[in-house]
Amino acid sequence: MDVLVLLCVIMHFASVLTVQVGSHEALIHRELFNEYNAFVRPVKNSSMPITVEISLSLRTVYDLEEKRNTLHSSTEIEMTWMDDFLSWNATEMGGIQAILVPTKKIWTPNICVKNDISNTNCFGTHSTVQINSNGKVVWWFIRELKTECNVDISRYPFDHQKCAIKIGSLYFSDLEVLLKIVDTRTNSTSPKTCGFVSNDEWDLLENLNDEITISYNGMEFTVLNFAFDLKRRVSFHVNNIIIPLFILTCLNLSCYFIPYNAGKLSISMEVFLAFALFLYSILESVPASSRHDFILGIFVTSQLIFSAFTVVVNAILSYLFQLNSEIPMS
């Protein structure tokens, strides 16, 4: 009986404590959002801007479409700012330090990805934010992005690509919302890279980030430029492009050492067609760009020209042999 009484007392105090905590949280919500206007910047001094600190880290690269100059990636984004109207005394509210609320209930900065090519480039309000007792708002989420990336194919497949994700406010100028790059987990000005998961084709080498100020209609807007240096993994391309290309090049040179009566012309034609198909398959996977010299394409084209010259020479020799079969063929 004593054990049952003790258990009943413990359950009673636990239920009372739960009700008190729940009532405190409900009281916080009622006091904070009773007269809160989500359409007004939450600053007591309207002449001061709200500083929004943004941290962005690249989680993984799904695909880099060279043909479309598009980077498809998964990113982790964290935004923090101070809301002057969302604070409370944690001691008076049962020690509650933070609450979770839907983003549609509070003011949020109108932040968009400037170089996003999808229809959802702005961060929506269908998520949850954490509000601390001192008024600090933390908005953290994971987002898949499709952004523009100027692909440089000059050193393909031994290339590095520098792609950037540009974030800025759609309507607010720096006088209203000031954007800053910050990593809230390491207290540094460059975002973290330790969480990046390499895929089968790309590795992340480093981040190169900066803040760009743009003037428009007499107002200044800050755009955060999160740049990433991506290195292509070359093992697949070496096995399927470089080694076959080296073999074809050796065959192209060896056509001059094949005896005429061993099918020299037919072998030269086969090598020429192989180079033509090889060049076509490469050009199908890389963008058509006049700004960068495609070194691999130039090499394959030169080998194709050399192979065509070999075919023409062998065709002339074959014609001369048919005119007079007594002509000695070296």
C-alpha positions in Angstrom: 0.0 0.0 0.0 2.8 2.4 0.8 4.3 1.9 -2.6 1.0 2.6 -4.3 0.5 5.7 -2.3 4.0 6.9 -3.2 3.4 6.3 -6.9 0.1 8.2 -6.8 1.8 11.1 -5.1 4.5 11.2 -7.8 2.0 11.0 -10.6 0.0 13.8 -9.0 3.0 16.1 -8.8 4.0 15.2 -12.4 0.6 16.1 -13.7 0.5 19.3 -11.7 3.9 20.3 -13.1 2.9 19.4 -16.6 -0.3 21.5 -16.3 1.8 24.5 -14.9 4.3 24.3 -17.7 1.5 24.0 -20.3 -0.3 26.9 -18.8 2.9 29.0 -18.8 3.5 28.3 -22.4 -0.1 29.1 -23.3 0.2 32.3 -21.3 3.4 33.2 -23.3 1.5 32.7 -26.6 -1.4 34.7 -25.4 0.6 37.7 -24.2 3.0 37.7 -27.2 0.5 37.4 -30.0 -2.5 39.3 -28.5 -1.6 42.5 -30.4 1.2 41.3 -32.6 1.2 42.4 -36.2 3.1 40.0 -38.5 3.1 42.6 -41.3 5.1 45.2 -39.4 8.9 45.2 -38.9 9.3 44.2 -35.2 11.5 47.1 -34.1 10.7 49.7 -31.5 12.9 52.3 -33.3 11.6 52.3 -36.9 14.7 54.1 -38.1 17.0 51.2 -37.2 17.4 48.1 -39.6 16.9 44.6 -38.5 20.1 42.6 -38.8 19.4 39.1 -40.2 22.3 36.7 -39.8 22.3 33.9 -42.4 24.2 30.7 -42.4 24.2 28.4 -45.4 26.0 25.1 -45.8 26.0 22.7 -48.7 24.8 19.2 -47.6 25.2 17.4 -50.9 25.2 17.9 -54.7 22.6 15.9 -56.5 23.7 16.9 -60.0 25.6 19.6 -61.9 24.1 19.8 -65.4 26.8 21.1 -67.6 24.5 21.3 -70.6 22.0 23.5 -68.7 24.4 25.3 -66.4 22.3 24.2 -63.4 23.4 23.1 -59.9 20.9 20.8 -58.1 21.9 20.7 -54.4 20.6 20.2 -50.9 21.3 23.1 -48.5 21.0 23.7 -44.8 20.0 27.3 -44.0 19.7 29.1 -40.7 18.5 32.6 -40.2 18.5 34.6 -36.9 17.3 38.0 -35.9 16.0 39.9 -32.9 12.3 40.6 -32.5 11.7 43.5 -30.1 8.1 42.4 -29.5 8.7 38.7 -28.8 10.4 38.5 -25.4 9.4 37.4 -21.9 10.8 36.9 -18.4 11.7 33.2 -18.3 11.8 33.2 -14.5 8.2 34.4 -14.3 7.1 31.9 -16.9 8.2 28.6 -15.3 11.7 28.8 -16.6 10.6 28.4 -20.3 13.5 29.6 -22.4 12.1 29.0 -25.9 8.9 28.2 -27.8 8.1 27.0 -31.2 5.6 28.8 -33.4 4.6 28.7 -37.1 6.3 31.2 -39.3 3.0 32.6 -40.5 2.3 34.0 -37.0 5.4 36.3 -36.9 7.2 38.7 -39.1 9.8 37.1 -41.3 12.3 38.7 -43.6 11.4 38.4 -47.3 14.4 36.3 -48.3 14.8 34.8 -51.7 17.5 32.9 -53.7 18.4 35.4 -56.5 19.8 32.8 -59.0 17.2 30.1 -58.4 15.6 28.8 -61.6 12.6 27.0 -59.9 9.2 28.6 -59.2 9.8 28.6 -55.4 12.9 30.8 -55.1 11.6 32.6 -52.0 11.5 30.9 -48.6 7.9 30.3 -47.7 6.1 30.6 -44.4 5.0 27.0 -44.1 7.5 26.0 -41.4 8.4 26.5 -37.7 10.7 29.0 -36.0 12.1 29.0 -32.5 11.6 32.1 -30.4 13.9 32.6 -27.4 13.0 34.5 -24.2 15.3 37.4 -25.1 13.5 37.9 -28.5 16.0 36.0 -30.7 14.2 34.2 -33.5 15.9 31.2 -35.1 14.6 29.9 -38.4 16.3 26.7 -39.5 15.4 24.4 -42.4 16.7 22.2 -45.2 16.0 23.2 -48.8 16.7 21.7 -52.2 17.8 24.3 -54.7 18.2 24.5 -58.4 20.5 27.5 -59.1 22.4 28.9 -62.1 26.1 27.9 -62.4 28.4 29.2 -65.1 30.2 26.0 -66.0 33.8 26.3 -67.4 34.5 23.2 -69.6 38.0 24.2 -70.6 39.7 21.5 -68.5 37.0 18.9 -68.6 37.1 16.2 -67.1 39.9 17.5 -64.8 37.9 20.6 -64.0 36.9 22.6 -60.9 33.6 24.4 -61.0 32.7 27.4 -58.9 29.0 27.7 -58.3 27.3 30.2 -56.1 24.0 30.5 -54.2 22.9 34.2 -54.0 20.5 35.2 -51.3 18.9 38.6 -50.8 15.8 40.4 -49.7 13.2 40.9 -52.4 11.7 44.2 -51.1 13.6 45.4 -48.0 16.7 47.7 -48.5 19.6 47.8 -46.1 17.9 50.6 -44.3 15.2 48.1 -43.2 16.8 44.7 -43.3 20.6 44.2 -43.2 21.8 40.8 -44.2 25.0 39.3 -42.8 26.9 36.1 -43.5 27.6 34.2 -40.3 28.0 30.6 -39.1 26.1 30.4 -35.9 27.6 27.1 -34.9 31.3 28.1 -35.2 31.0 31.9 -34.7 33.0 32.6 -37.8 32.3 34.4 -41.0 32.7 31.4 -43.3 30.0 28.6 -43.3 30.7 25.1 -42.3 31.8 22.4 -44.8 32.1 19.4 -42.4 28.5 18.3 -43.1 29.0 17.9 -46.8 28.3 14.5 -48.2 30.3 13.8 -51.4 28.5 12.1 -54.3 29.9 9.9 -57.0 31.0 12.8 -59.2 31.8 15.9 -57.1 33.8 16.8 -54.0 33.6 20.1 -52.1 37.0 21.8 -51.7 36.2 25.1 -50.0 33.7 27.9 -49.6 34.4 31.4 -51.0 31.7 33.8 -49.6 31.2 37.5 -49.7 28.6 40.2 -49.3 27.7 42.2 -52.4 26.0 45.6 -52.2 23.8 46.6 -55.1 22.3 50.0 -55.7 18.8 50.3 -57.2 16.6 53.4 -57.3 18.9 55.2 -54.9 18.7 52.4 -52.3 21.3 49.8 -51.4 20.5 46.1 -51.2 22.9 43.4 -49.8 23.2 40.1 -51.6 24.9 37.3 -49.9 27.1 35.3 -52.3 27.7 31.7 -51.0 30.2 30.3 -53.4 31.5 26.7 -53.5 34.5 25.2 -55.2 33.6 21.8 -56.6 36.1 19.3 -57.9 35.1 16.6 -60.4 36.0 13.0 -59.5 38.0 11.8 -62.5 38.1 8.0 -62.1 35.0 7.3 -64.2 36.1 9.8 -66.9 39.6 8.4 -67.0 38.3 4.8 -67.5 35.7 5.8 -70.1 37.1 8.8 -71.9 40.9 9.3 -71.4 42.0 5.6 -71.8 39.8 4.9 -74.9 41.0 8.2 -76.4 44.6 7.3 -75.9 44.0 3.9 -77.5 42.3 5.5 -80.5 45.2 8.0 -80.9 47.7 5.1 -81.0 45.5 3.4 -83.6 45.4 6.5 -85.6 49.2 6.7 -85.6 49.6 3.0 -86.3 47.6 3.3 -89.6 50.8 4.5 -91.3 52.6 1.3 -90.4 50.0 -1.2 -91.6 50.8 -3.0 -94.9 48.6 -1.9 -97.7 47.4 -5.5 -98.4 46.2 -5.8 -94.8 43.2 -3.6 -95.2 44.9 -0.3 -94.5 42.1 1.8 -96.0 39.3 0.1 -94.1 41.1 0.4 -90.8 41.7 4.1 -91.4 38.0 4.6 -92.1 37.0 2.7 -88.9 39.4 4.9 -86.8 37.9 8.0 -88.4 34.4 7.0 -87.6 35.3 6.1 -84.1 36.8 9.6 -83.5 33.7 11.2 -85.1 31.4 9.2 -82.7 33.7 9.9 -79.8 33.6 13.7 -80.5 29.8 13.6 -80.9 29.3 11.8 -77.5 31.5 14.3 -75.7 29.8 17.3 -77.2 26.4 15.9 -76.2 27.4 16.1 -72.5 29.0 19.6 -72.3 27.5 23.0 -72.9 28.0 24.9 -76.2 30.2 27.8 -75.0 32.3 30.2 -77.0 33.8 31.8 -73.8 36.0 28.8 -72.9 38.4 26.8 -74.9 37.4 23.1 -74.7 40.8 21.5 -74.6 39.6 17.9 -74.8 37.3 18.8 -77.8 40.2 20.6 -79.6 42.4 17.5 -79.1 39.7 15.1 -80.4 39.0 17.4 -83.4 42.7 17.5 -84.3 42.8 13.7 -84.2 39.7 13.6 -86.3 41.3 15.9 -88.9 44.5 13.8 -88.8 42.5 10.6 -89.3 40.6 12.2 -92.2 43.9 13.1 -93.8 45.0 9.4 -93.3 41.9 8.2 -95.0 42.4 10.6 -98.0 46.0 9.5 -98.4 45.1 5.8 -98.3 42.3 6.4 -100.8 44.7 8.1 -103.2 47.1 5.2 -102.9 44.3 2.7 -103.5 43.3 4.6 -106.6 46.9 4.6 -107.9 47.2 0.9 -107.2 44.0 0.2 -109.1 45.4 2.1 -112.1 48.6 0.1 -112.1 48.9 -2.8 -109.8 52.7 -3.0 -110.5 53.3 0.2 -108.5 55.1 -0.9 -105.4 53.3 0.0 -102.1 55.5 0.7 -99.1 
